[in-house]
Amino acid sequence: MKVCVIGLGYVGLPTAILLATNGMKVVGVDINSAIVEETNNSNLHITEPGFDNLLKQAIASGSFRAVETPEEADAFLVVVPTPLMTDKTPDISNVEAATMSVLPHLKEGNLFIIESTCPVGTTEKIAGLIYARRPELKGKIHMAYCPERVLPGNIIHELINNDRIVGGIDKESTERVKDFYSRFVKGQLHDADTRMAEMCKLTENASRDVQIAFANELSLICDKAGIDVRALIRLANKHPRVNILQPGCGVGGHCIAVDPYFLTIDFANEARMIAQAREANNYKQMWCAEKIKNAMLQFKTDRHRYPTVAMMGLAYKPDIDDLRNSPAMKIVSDILRTTSNSKILVVEPNLRDHRLFKLEDYKDAYQAADIIVYLVGHKEFRSLPKCDSKIVIDFCGIN
C-alpha cells in the first residue's frame, strides 16, 4: 500500500515514519524545501525521542522519502496546520491547499483522510470542494476525519497505543479507514460521523484548557492568600472525585491554546466558560511577567544593584523544542522589551540556537544569576542544586 502524507511537521513526519516502518510505501509531502532536504538526508527537524533511528531506517530501506509535490497513492493523509487568523477565526486554507494539490492524483478507491484540527463541518466542505472539481469521484473515494491525539515528546507510543476516532462521510468510508489505521494502531478505533469526530477533537482540547484555567486561577488566589498552591492541590486531590491539574505560566502549543477558539468563534453565545478559560490562561502569562518585574525591582531596592536574571525555558512544555504559542516565550520577550539595565540570560536546553535570543548554557546561567525564573519544567533543571543565596521564582514546580 502506498500512502501520501501531506505535511511533515510535528505530527505528520512521525506519522509518515511510523507508516513506513509498518510495511507501507510512504511519500511525505512538504512545501518547505529545507524540510524535504533535511528529511531525505535522514536528519530529523523536530525533537522527538526515538524517531531519529526510525527515520534513518525508513530512508535506508526505501520505504519513505520526502518530496515537495504529491504523487499517486492508495491513501492520502492531510496533516497540515490550521492556525488562527488575527481575529481568532480558524484558517483552513492549508487544508484546502493540500486538497487541491492531491486532486489530480485522486482515483476511485482511494482513502482521503484529514487529521488536521478543523472547525465542525470542514470535512463536508472539503468533500464538496473535491466533488465540485472531480464529480466522477462522488461515492467512489473513501473520506474520513480522524484527529490525531498525541503528546509531543511521547508521539511514538501515543500514535500506536491511543484510541482513535474515525468519522467517515459514510459507513463504508468509516470501515475502510478503520481498516487502514488498524495496520499500526493498537488502541481501539471508534466509529463516528465527520461532524462528531471534528467536535470530539475540539472538545478534548477545550476541556483541558478549562481544567488548566482552574489550576492557574487557583495559583493566583493562593499567591494572594500566602498558600503553597502545589501543596494545596496535593491535599485536595486526596478527595476521590477531585483531580486538579498543575498550574504553570500559561497554556501553549498547537492544540490547547488554539482549538478552544474554534468553538468560541462558531458558538460565541454558548461557549462562554470556554472563552473565559482562554482569558484566564492568557492572563496568567502576563501575571507571571509582572511577578518577575516586581522581584527585579525589589532586588534593586534591597541590594542597590541591578540583578542578573536567568529565564529557564522557552518551549511550551517540558523536554521538547516546540515553541509554538509558548507562554514562556511571551514572558521572556516581555521582560527583554521592558528591561534595560538588568542582565537577562535566556535558557532553552532543547535548542542549539534561536533567531531572536542568545541562548545560554543552563548550568552557566544558573551560576551567574541572582534571580532564577523557572518557566518550563525541563528535566535538566531538576538536577540543579538549591542555593539559598539566589531568589527563585518557580512557575512550574521544579522545587
N, C-alpha and C positions, 0 to 999 in steps of 0.2 A: 504494500500500500504506500502510495506517495502522498505526503502531506506538505502543504504550503502554509507556513506561519507568517502572518503579516504583522510586523512589529517585533524588534529584538531588544526590548527593554528589560526591566527588572522582572517581568513575568513571562514575556514572550520568549526570550532567549532560553531560560531554564526549561520552559515547556517544550521548545523545539529540541533541545538536547535530550530531554527525557524520552520524547517520542523516538528520537534517533537511536537511543540505546535500548529501545524495546521493539526492535525488528522492523521499523519503518524507515523509508527513504524520505528525508526531510529537507526541504528548501526553506531557509529563513530569509525573509524579505525586510529590508530597512532602507529608507530613503537617505539615511546618513552614510555616506560612502566610507567615512573613517571607521564606523562601527562594523561595516561589512568587511573591510580590510583587516581590522583587528581580529575579528571572529575567525576569518579564514586562516589567519596566522596562529590560531589556537590561543589567542590572548583574550581572556575574559574581561570585558569592560565594566563589569559590576563586581562588587564584593559579595560573594555568596559561597559559604563553606561547602566543599565537596564537589563543586561544579568545574573547577579547573581541570581535573583529570578526566571528568566525563566529556568535557568539550574536546580535549586532546584525542580521546578515544574515538569520538564520533567523527572528527575531521579525518583522523588517520585511517579509519575503516571505510571512509567514503559514504557513510550513511547520512552525513549532514554537510551542507555548505550554505554560505550566505551569499545573497545576490541583492541587487537594487530594484529589480522588477519581478513581478510574479511569473510563474510558469504554470502549465497544465498540471493538474494534480487530481487525486481522488477526493481529498478533503482540504478545505480552506479554513484556517482559524484566524480570526481578526482579534489581535491583542494589542491595540494601539491606545494611546492616552485619550481621555475625554476631559480636558481641562475646563476651567470656568472662565467665562469672559469677565470683563471688568465689572459688570453689573451682577455677577454671580450666576448668570444663566449658563447652563451646561452647553458646551460646544462639542457637537458630534461630527464636526466637519472631517476629523481624521477617520472616523468610521465610514463616512460617506466616500471619502477619497480612497480608502482601502478597498471598498466595494467596487468602485469604478475601475480600479486598477486590475481587479480579477475578472471583471465582466467578460472580456474577450476570451478568457480561458475556461469559463464555466461550461459544463456539459451535463447531459442527462445522467442522473445517478449520483452526482457529486454531493458531498456534505458541505454546507456553508454554516459555520459556527461563529457566533460573536461571543467573545469573553470579556470585552471591554465593559466597564461600568457605564450604564446608559439610563436615561430617563425612561419611565414607563411608556411603552408604545413605540420604542425605537426599532425593535426587530420588525414589527409590522411595517413601519415606514421604509426600512431598508428592503424588505420583500417587495414593496410597491415600486421602489426605485429599480430593482433588478427586473421585475416583470414588465415595467414600462419600456425598458430598453431591450429586453430579451423575452418577449411574450411567449416564445415557444418553450421556455423553461418552466412556465407555470405548472405546478403539480409534478414537475419532473426532477427537481432537486430537493434535497432534504435540509431545511433550515432550522436552526435552534439557537436559543440564547442559553449559555452555560457559564455563569460568572465564576471567575477564579476566586479561591478562598485560601490565600497563602499569607504567611508571615515572613517578610524579608529576614534573612538570617537562618531560616529553617524551611526554605522553599522545597527542597528535595523531599523531605519527609511529608510535608503537607500536600504537595501535588499528588503523591502516591496514596496517602492514608486518609485524607479528609473526604467526607461525604461531598457529593456534588449534586446540584440541582440542574436538571436538563429540561428546558422548556422548548418543545418543538412547535412549529407552526401548525402541525397536525400530528396525529398519533403515530403515523409511520415515521415521520421525521424524528420524533422523540425516541422511538425504538432504535432506529438506525444510529442516531448519535450516542445513545446509551451503549450500544454495541461497540462503537469506536472508543469511548472512554474506558470501557471495561478491559481494554487491552493493557492499560497501565495504571488504572485507579483501583486500589484495594478497598477504599471506602464504599459506602452504599451510594447508589445512583437513584435519585428521587425524581419521579415524574412531575411535570408542571406544564402550564402553557407559557408562552413567551412573556406575557404581562406579569404573571405570578413570579416567574424567575427574576425578571428585572426588579420588581418590587422587593423580592426577598433580599437581593444584594444590598439595596438601599436601606432596607430595614435593619439588617445586621449591623451596618456601619453607623447608622443614626443611633441605634440602641447603645453601641459602645460609646459614642460621643456624649450621649446623655449621662451615662454612668460615670464617665471620666469627669464631666462637668460637676457632678455632685461631689466627687472627691476633691476637685480643685477648689470648689466653693467652700467646702469644709475646711480646707487648708487656710483659707483667708480668715474664716471665723476663729479657728484655733490660734492663728497668729495673733489676732487681736485679744483673745482670751488668755494668752500665755500658756497654751496647752500643746504638748507634742502630738501633732496630728497622726503620725505613724503609730505611735503607741496607742492612741485612741482607737485607730482603725483595727489594730490587732485585737484589742479588747472587744470592740463592737462586733467583730467578725466571729467571736466565740458564740454569738447567737446563731442557732441552727438555720435561721432563714434570712440572715444578713450576710452579704458578700460585697463589701465596699472595695472598690479598686484603689490603687495608689495614686496620689496626686503627683503632678510634675510641673513643668514650666509652661504647659500649654498642650496643644494637640497638633501633630504634623503628619506628614506622609501624603501619599497619593489617594488614600481612601477615606479615612475617618474625618480628616479635616476638610474634605471636599464633598463627599457624597450626600451629607445632610442637606446641602443647598439644592440638590436635585429635587428634594421633597419640598423645601420651603419656598422654592420658586413656583412649582406647579400646584402646590396645595397650601398657599400662603395663609388662608384663614384657619385651616385645620392643623397645620404643623407648628403650633405656637410654642410648645415646650421644646421642640427640636430647634427652633430658631433661637430660643433663649439659651439653650445649651451651647450653641455655636458662639453666642455673645460672651458667655461665661468663660469658655475656653480661650477665646481670643483675648479677653481682658486679662487672663492670668499671666500671659507673657508681658504685658505692659506693667502689671503689678510687680513682677519679678525684676524688671528693669529698674523700677523705682526703688525697690529694696536694695539693689546693688548701688545705685547712685547715693542713696542715703548712707550706706555703710562707708562709701568713699569719702563723703563729706564729714562723717563722724571721725574717721581715721585722721583726716587733715586737722580737724579741731583738736583731737587728743594728742597727736604725735607731732604736729607742726611741720608736716611734710606731706607731699602727695604720695599716695600708695601705688605700688605695682600690683596689678590685678591679673590673675590667671583665670581666663574663661575656659572652662573644661568641657569641651564637646560642642560639635556643630550639627551632628546628624539628628534626625527626628526621633530616633530611638536607639537603645544601646546596641553596640557591636556590629553596626553596619556603616556604610559610607553614603547612604542616601540622604540628601539634604532637602528633598522636595518639601516645601511648606514647613520647614523646620522652625519651631518657635525659638530654639536656641540660636539659630542664625539671625533671626529678627532681633533678639535681645542683644547679641553681640554687635550687630550693626547699629542699634540704638545707642549703646554705650560708646562705641567708637565715634559716632556722629556728634554726641553731646559732651564728650570729654576731650579736653585739650592738654591738661598738664599731667595727669596720671599716665603711667605706662601700662598699656593693655597687652597682655600676652594671650594669643589665641591658640587653642589646642584642639586637634582632632586626630587621634591616633590611627584612624582608618583611612586617612587621606595622605598622599605624599605631598601634595601642594594644593593651592586654591588660587583662583584668579583674582580674588578680592583681598584675601587675608594672608599675611605672612604667618605660617604655621610654626609653632614651637614644639620641641620635644616635651612630652608631658612631665617627665621627671625634672627636666631643667626648669620648666615653668613653675612647677610646684616649689622647687628650692628657691627660686628668685622672688616669688610673690609674697606680698604682705596679706593679700586677701585672695582666698581660693573660692571660686564660684563653680559648684558642680551643677552643670546644666543637663548633662546626659550621663546615665549610669554605665559607662563603658567598663568592661572587666579590668582594664589596665588601671583604672583609678582606684579600684578596690584594694589594690596591693600597696598603695601609698601609705606611709606611716602617718599617724596623727601627730600634730605638732601644736602645743598649747600657745606658742608664740604667734601663730597665724590666725587670722579671722577666717572662719569657714562659713560660707553660705551654701547650704545643701538643699537644692530643689528636687533631687531625685533619689534620696535615701541611700547615699553612699556610706555615710557614717551611722 
